[in-house]
Amino acid sequence: MKIAVVMPVYNEQHNIMPFYKRVTDVLKKIKVDYEIIFIDDGSRDHTLEKIKEINDKKVILISFVKNYGKAAALMAGFEAVKGDIV
């Protein structure tokens, strides 16, 4: 079983690392295979750079060149899922 966490983000540079750490701590604790899909919805701050700083093969990054909205970001994330549970 593989869990997929789909996370659309927009101008969240200060929240990326705390979110990543909390989610991975929980997923590692329950000993499950996982993937984390970040969808940067055209952020204008350093959100994209913060996601790129994460050195984890289980992190997938989708980046929009402009803001398309939460629904579009979620759809892109759902299409990229390889996990069994989202």
C-alpha positions as CSV (number, residue, x, y, z in Angstrom):
1,M,0.0,0.0,0.0
2,K,1.2,3.5,-0.9
3,I,-0.2,6.7,0.4
4,A,-0.2,9.9,-1.7
5,V,-0.3,13.3,-0.1
6,V,-1.4,15.9,-2.7
7,M,-0.6,19.5,-1.6
8,P,-1.4,22.5,-3.7
9,V,0.6,25.6,-2.6
10,Y,0.5,29.2,-3.4
11,N,3.0,31.7,-1.8
12,E,3.7,29.3,1.1
13,Q,7.5,29.7,1.3
14,H,7.5,29.7,5.1
15,N,5.3,26.7,5.5
16,I,6.8,24.2,3.0
17,M,9.5,22.8,5.3
18,P,7.4,22.6,8.5
19,F,4.6,20.8,6.5
20,Y,7.1,18.4,4.9
21,K,8.7,17.6,8.2
22,R,5.4,16.9,10.0
23,V,3.9,14.8,7.2
24,T,7.1,12.7,6.7
25,D,7.4,12.2,10.5
26,V,3.9,10.8,10.6
27,L,4.3,8.6,7.5
28,K,7.6,7.2,8.7
29,K,6.1,6.5,12.1
30,I,3.3,4.4,10.6
31,K,5.8,2.7,8.4
32,V,4.0,3.1,5.1
33,D,5.3,3.8,1.6
34,Y,4.3,7.2,0.4
35,E,4.7,10.0,-2.0
36,I,4.2,13.7,-1.5
37,I,3.0,15.8,-4.5
38,F,3.5,19.5,-4.2
39,I,1.7,21.6,-6.9
40,D,3.1,25.1,-6.9
41,D,0.2,27.2,-8.3
42,G,2.3,30.0,-9.8
43,S,3.7,31.3,-6.5
44,R,5.4,34.7,-6.6
45,D,7.5,34.2,-3.5
46,H,10.2,31.5,-2.9
47,T,7.8,28.6,-2.5
48,L,9.1,26.8,-5.6
49,E,12.7,27.1,-4.4
50,K,11.9,25.8,-1.0
51,I,10.3,22.7,-2.5
52,K,13.3,22.2,-4.8
53,E,15.5,22.2,-1.6
54,I,13.8,19.1,-0.3
55,N,16.2,16.2,-1.1
56,D,13.7,13.3,-1.1
57,K,12.9,11.0,-4.0
58,K,9.4,10.6,-2.6
59,V,8.6,14.2,-3.3
60,I,7.1,15.1,-6.7
61,L,6.9,18.7,-7.8
62,I,4.5,20.1,-10.3
63,S,4.9,23.8,-11.1
64,F,2.5,26.1,-12.9
65,V,3.9,29.2,-14.5
66,K,0.9,31.2,-13.3
67,N,-1.9,30.9,-10.8
68,Y,-4.7,28.6,-12.2
69,G,-6.5,28.1,-8.9
70,K,-6.9,25.3,-6.3
71,A,-9.1,23.1,-8.5
72,A,-6.6,23.0,-11.3
73,A,-3.8,22.3,-8.9
74,L,-5.6,19.5,-7.2
75,M,-6.5,18.0,-10.6
76,A,-2.9,18.0,-11.7
77,G,-1.9,16.4,-8.4
78,F,-4.5,13.7,-8.6
79,E,-3.4,12.9,-12.2
80,A,0.2,12.4,-11.0
81,V,-0.7,10.1,-8.1
82,K,0.9,6.6,-8.1
83,G,-0.3,5.8,-4.6
84,D,-3.2,3.6,-3.6
85,I,-4.7,6.0,-1.2
86,V,-4.9,9.8,-1.7
